[in-house]
Amino acid sequence: MLDGKYVSSLNTPMGVINGAITLMSKNNNVQGMLEIMGMKNNFQGVRTAENECKFSGNFNTPLGNIEYNATCKVINDNLELLASTNKGNFKLMGKRV
């Protein structure tokens, strides 16, 4: 099951940035919120399997605008996310709370 809130850590060239991600699914649709660096970003996407999804978003940061495409997988209570961005690729790991 994808649904839930996950505390997360994002590996970046600046170091690890902690935050949270919330996922909510209905049928084959996924929506949620990414909270990092004190900012929130809503996103929408699709569920590609029971515990997997893809979504896109646009995140404004103090370093500039970051557009991303993410693939996400949940195994038990652990979230693995890979984001392809205009600033490089980033891996986010999370734990359901």
C-alpha positions as CSV (number, residue, x, y, z in Angstrom):
1,M,0.0,0.0,0.0
2,L,1.3,3.4,-1.0
3,D,-0.9,5.6,1.2
4,G,0.7,7.3,4.2
5,K,3.1,9.9,5.5
6,Y,6.8,9.2,5.4
7,V,9.6,11.0,7.2
8,S,12.3,11.2,4.6
9,S,16.0,12.0,3.9
10,L,17.1,13.3,0.5
11,N,20.7,12.9,-0.6
12,T,21.9,16.0,-2.4
13,P,25.3,17.5,-3.3
14,M,24.8,19.8,-0.3
15,G,24.3,16.9,2.0
16,V,21.3,15.1,3.5
17,I,18.1,17.1,3.7
18,N,15.3,15.8,6.0
19,G,11.6,16.3,5.2
20,A,8.4,14.4,4.7
21,I,6.3,13.0,1.8
22,T,2.6,12.1,1.9
23,L,1.1,9.8,-0.6
24,M,-2.6,9.2,-1.3
25,S,-3.9,6.8,-4.0
26,K,-7.4,6.3,-5.4
27,N,-7.8,3.8,-8.3
28,N,-4.8,4.4,-10.5
29,N,-4.3,8.0,-9.4
30,V,-1.7,9.3,-6.9
31,Q,-1.5,12.7,-5.2
32,G,0.5,14.0,-2.4
33,M,2.8,16.6,-0.9
34,L,6.5,16.8,-0.6
35,E,7.8,18.9,2.3
36,I,11.5,19.8,2.2
37,M,13.5,22.8,3.4
38,G,10.4,24.3,5.0
39,M,8.5,24.4,1.7
40,K,5.6,22.3,0.5
41,N,5.0,21.0,-3.1
42,N,1.8,19.3,-4.2
43,F,2.0,16.6,-6.9
44,Q,-0.1,14.3,-8.9
45,G,0.7,11.1,-10.8
46,V,-0.3,7.5,-11.5
47,R,0.1,4.2,-9.6
48,T,2.0,1.8,-11.9
49,A,1.7,-1.2,-9.5
50,E,0.2,-2.0,-6.1
51,N,3.2,-0.4,-4.3
52,E,4.7,1.8,-7.0
53,C,3.9,5.1,-8.6
54,K,5.2,7.9,-10.8
55,F,4.6,11.6,-10.4
56,S,6.0,15.0,-11.6
57,G,6.3,18.4,-9.9
58,N,7.9,21.7,-9.8
59,F,9.6,22.8,-6.6
60,N,10.8,26.3,-5.8
61,T,13.9,26.4,-3.6
62,P,16.3,29.1,-2.5
63,L,18.6,27.7,-5.1
64,G,16.1,28.1,-7.9
65,N,13.2,26.2,-9.5
66,I,13.6,22.4,-9.7
67,E,11.4,20.4,-12.0
68,Y,11.3,16.7,-11.3
69,N,9.9,13.3,-12.4
70,A,9.9,10.8,-9.7
71,T,9.4,7.0,-9.5
72,C,8.5,5.7,-6.1
73,K,8.3,2.2,-4.5
74,V,7.0,1.2,-1.0
75,I,8.2,-2.0,0.5
76,N,6.5,-2.7,3.9
77,D,6.8,0.7,5.6
78,N,9.9,1.9,3.6
79,L,9.7,4.3,0.7
80,E,12.3,4.5,-2.0
81,L,12.1,7.4,-4.5
82,L,14.3,8.4,-7.4
83,A,13.8,11.9,-8.7
84,S,15.2,13.0,-12.1
85,T,15.5,16.8,-12.1
86,N,16.9,19.6,-14.1
87,K,19.6,19.8,-11.3
88,G,20.6,16.1,-11.5
89,N,19.2,12.8,-10.0
90,F,18.4,12.4,-6.3
91,K,17.5,9.5,-4.1
92,L,15.0,10.0,-1.3
93,M,14.4,7.3,1.4
94,G,11.5,7.4,3.8
95,K,9.9,5.5,6.7
96,R,6.1,5.5,7.2
97,V,5.0,7.3,10.4
